[in-house]
Amino acid sequence: MERPSTETAQVDAQSEEWFASYAEPSNQPSNRHRHGRHQRRRDPRRQRDRLGTMMMILSVVFVAAMTACFYTVLTR
């Protein structure tokens, strides 16, 4: 159970005005809801970045495999 506070907050008019300007209207959905919807969309830029990352990883693995094969041929 909370105790009632005996202190009062002192807020200047400028900061109160600033906070009031960022108040969200009640007829719009919350930011969290919009963010969730935005995250589910397919972003072609993000897919292209992911494809580039996968190609980079595959090329490193391919070079490592070719180096291993070359090393085994040389040591025989």
MARKOLTI-25884 format. One record per residue (C-alpha): residue in one letter; x, y, z. Coordinates in steps of 0.5 Angstrom, whole numbers, padded with zeros to 4 digits, always signed. Last residue first. Example, Ala and Ser with C-alpha at 12.3 -4.5 7.8 and 13.67 -1.06 7.14 Angstrom:
<atoms>
s+0027-0002+0014 a+0025-0009+0016 
</atoms>
This chain:
<atoms>
r+0101-0071-0099 t+0102-0064-0095 l+0101-0060-0101 v+0094-0063-0103 t+0092-0063-0096 y+0094-0055-0096 f+0090-0054-0102 c+0084-0057-0100 a+0084-0053-0093 t+0085-0047-0097 m+0079-0048-0101 a+0075-0050-0095 a+0077-0043-0092 v+0076-0039-0098 f+0069-0042-0099 v+0067-0041-0092 v+0069-0034-0093 s+0065-0033-0099 l+0059-0036-0095 i+0060-0031-0090 m+0060-0025-0095 m+0054-0028-0099 m+0050-0028-0092 t+0052-0021-0090 g+0050-0019-0097 l+0043-0023-0097 r+0042-0020-0090 d+0043-0013-0093 r+0038-0014-0099 q+0033-0016-0094 r+0034-0010-0090 r+0033-0006-0096 p+0027-0010-0098 d+0024-0008-0092 r+0018-0013-0090 r+0013-0011-0085 r+0013-0014-0079 q+0017-0009-0075 h+0012-0003-0077 r+0006-0006-0074 g+0010-0007-0068 h+0012+0000-0068 r+0005+0002-0069 h+0002-0002-0063 r+0008+0001-0059 n+0006+0008-0061 s-0001+0008-0058 p-0007+0008-0063 q-0010+0015-0065 n-0016+0017-0062 s-0013+0019-0055 p-0009+0024-0057 e-0001+0023-0055 a+0001+0029-0051 y+0008+0031-0053 s+0006+0039-0053 a+0003+0038-0046 f+0010+0036-0044 w+0013+0042-0047 e+0008+0046-0044 e+0010+0043-0037 s+0017+0044-0038 q+0016+0052-0040 a+0011+0053-0034 d+0016+0051-0029 v+0014+0044-0025 q+0015+0044-0017 a+0013+0037-0015 t+0009+0037-0008 e+0012+0033-0002 t+0008+0030+0003 s+0007+0024-0001 p+0001+0019+0001 r+0004+0012+0003 e+0003+0007-0002 m+0000+0000+0000 
</atoms>
